Amino acid sequence: MGHVVYTRECCSRRNTGPTTTSCNGGNVTFQVGDKVIYPNHGLGIVERIEEKTILGTTCGFFHLRIVANDTTVLVPVSNIDGVGLRKAISDEEVERLFTQLSDGKIDNHQNWKGRFKDNSDKMRTGSIYDMADVLKSLTFLSKSKSLSFREKRMLDRAKELIISEISDVMREKREDVEAQVDRALEKCFVVKARSIARATARAKTVKTVKAMAAATAPRRPAARAS
């Protein structure tokens, strides 16, 4: 059995009856058999829902089997919003994700500390769309400079989580999904490069026009000494 997740806020109600086959957490309802995403752990399957008594207080727990390493994690029902537990994306959302991966919009923080904090915050949300932003920005950055050990690990983690979720949702081989992700990223970088080239050309044109205007502007006659 894998590690167990507990929080101080997890237990807030007494035992009210036998274990049910579905349970609410925040605004989300999970049932046994649902495929869910546990931030920084990846895809998990709800295998059962049960109540446990801890220090005299009873609360519900989701038993998740993490697919990547076949470990079991217990997540408090009342704290799934806090840990960012969510359902896996749908087939329709996969298309939206690939559109985002190839749109050419890349966050480019020059400051390492600011960049690392922003990316870490995005990884913690558990949102696959936030992870896509991390994947784009760090992959783009890695083409021009060496990433730190922590950023390289974050990049690998973001890519792994995205590929594993798409692979499961689309029921495709991981290597095929990885190839699709790589193609989307390459398209993104081409779009980004074109955008930079256009911006550079516009700036050069504006500079040239200003220089020409300054050169052709009528000169004021020099003031005569009285």
Backbone hydrogen bonds, N-H to C=O, Kabsch-Sander energy under -0.5 kcal/mol:
donor,donor_aa,acceptor,acceptor_aa,energy
5,V,74,L,-1.3
6,Y,4,V,-0.6
10,C,7,T,-1.4
12,S,10,C,-0.7
13,R,58,T,-0.9
23,C,30,F,-2.0
25,G,28,V,-2.7
28,V,25,G,-2.3
30,F,23,C,-1.8
30,F,28,V,-0.5
32,V,21,T,-1.7
33,G,46,V,-3.4
34,D,31,Q,-2.3
36,V,34,D,-0.6
36,V,44,G,-3.1
37,I,86,R,-3.6
38,Y,36,V,-0.5
38,Y,42,G,-2.7
41,H,38,Y,-2.6
42,G,38,Y,-2.2
44,G,36,V,-3.3
45,I,65,R,-1.6
46,V,34,D,-2.5
47,E,45,I,-0.8
47,E,63,H,-2.7
48,R,63,H,-1.0
50,E,61,F,-2.0
52,K,59,C,-2.6
54,I,52,K,-0.6
54,I,57,T,-3.3
57,T,54,I,-1.8
58,T,13,R,-0.5
59,C,52,K,-2.2
61,F,50,E,-2.9
62,F,75,V,-2.9
63,H,48,R,-3.0
63,H,61,F,-0.5
64,L,62,F,-0.8
64,L,73,V,-3.1
65,R,45,I,-2.2
66,I,64,L,-0.7
66,I,71,T,-2.9
67,V,43,L,-2.3
67,V,65,R,-0.6
68,A,43,L,-0.5
70,D,66,I,-1.7
71,T,66,I,-0.7
73,V,64,L,-2.7
75,V,62,F,-2.2
75,V,73,V,-0.6
77,V,60,G,-2.5
79,N,76,P,-1.5
80,I,77,V,-1.0
83,V,79,N,-1.7
84,G,80,I,-0.9
85,L,80,I,-2.0
86,R,37,I,-1.7
88,A,35,K,-2.1
94,V,90,S,-1.2
95,E,91,D,-1.0
96,R,92,E,-1.2
97,L,93,E,-2.2
98,F,94,V,-2.2
99,T,95,E,-1.8
100,Q,96,R,-2.0
101,L,97,L,-2.3
102,S,98,F,-1.1
103,D,100,Q,-1.0
106,I,104,G,-0.7
115,R,111,N,-2.6
116,F,112,W,-2.9
117,K,113,K,-2.3
118,D,114,G,-2.4
119,N,115,R,-2.5
120,S,116,F,-2.4
121,D,117,K,-2.5
122,K,118,D,-2.0
123,M,119,N,-2.2
124,R,120,S,-1.8
125,T,121,D,-0.9
125,T,122,K,-0.5
126,G,122,K,-0.6
126,G,123,M,-0.7
131,M,127,S,-2.1
132,A,128,I,-1.6
133,D,129,Y,-1.4
134,V,130,D,-1.9
135,L,131,M,-2.7
136,K,132,A,-2.5
137,S,133,D,-2.5
138,L,134,V,-2.5
139,T,135,L,-2.0
140,F,136,K,-2.5
141,L,137,S,-2.2
142,S,138,L,-2.2
143,K,139,T,-0.7
143,K,140,F,-0.9
144,S,141,L,-1.7
145,K,141,L,-1.5
152,K,148,S,-2.8
153,R,149,F,-2.1
154,M,150,R,-2.0
155,L,151,E,-2.7
156,D,152,K,-2.4
157,R,153,R,-2.2
158,A,154,M,-2.7
159,K,155,L,-2.2
160,E,156,D,-2.3
161,L,157,R,-2.6
162,I,158,A,-2.1
163,I,159,K,-2.6
164,S,160,E,-2.5
165,E,161,L,-1.8
166,I,162,I,-2.4
167,S,163,I,-2.7
168,D,164,S,-1.7
169,V,165,E,-2.5
170,M,166,I,-3.0
171,R,167,S,-0.8
172,E,167,S,-1.5
177,V,173,K,-2.1
178,E,174,R,-2.8
179,A,175,E,-1.7
180,Q,176,D,-1.8
181,V,177,V,-2.6
182,D,178,E,-2.6
183,R,179,A,-2.1
184,A,180,Q,-2.2
185,L,181,V,-2.3
186,E,182,D,-2.3
187,K,183,R,-2.2
188,C,184,A,-2.0
189,F,185,L,-2.3
190,V,186,E,-1.9
191,V,187,K,-2.4
192,K,188,C,-2.4
193,A,189,F,-2.5
194,R,190,V,-2.2
195,S,191,V,-2.1
196,I,192,K,-2.4
197,A,193,A,-2.4
198,R,194,R,-2.4
199,A,195,S,-2.2
200,T,196,I,-2.5
201,A,197,A,-2.5
202,R,198,R,-2.5
203,A,199,A,-2.3
204,K,200,T,-2.3
205,T,201,A,-2.4
206,V,202,R,-2.6
207,K,203,A,-2.1
208,T,204,K,-2.3
209,V,205,T,-2.7
210,K,206,V,-2.3
211,A,207,K,-2.0
212,M,208,T,-2.6
213,A,209,V,-2.5
214,A,210,K,-2.1
215,A,211,A,-1.9
216,T,212,M,-1.9
217,A,213,A,-0.9
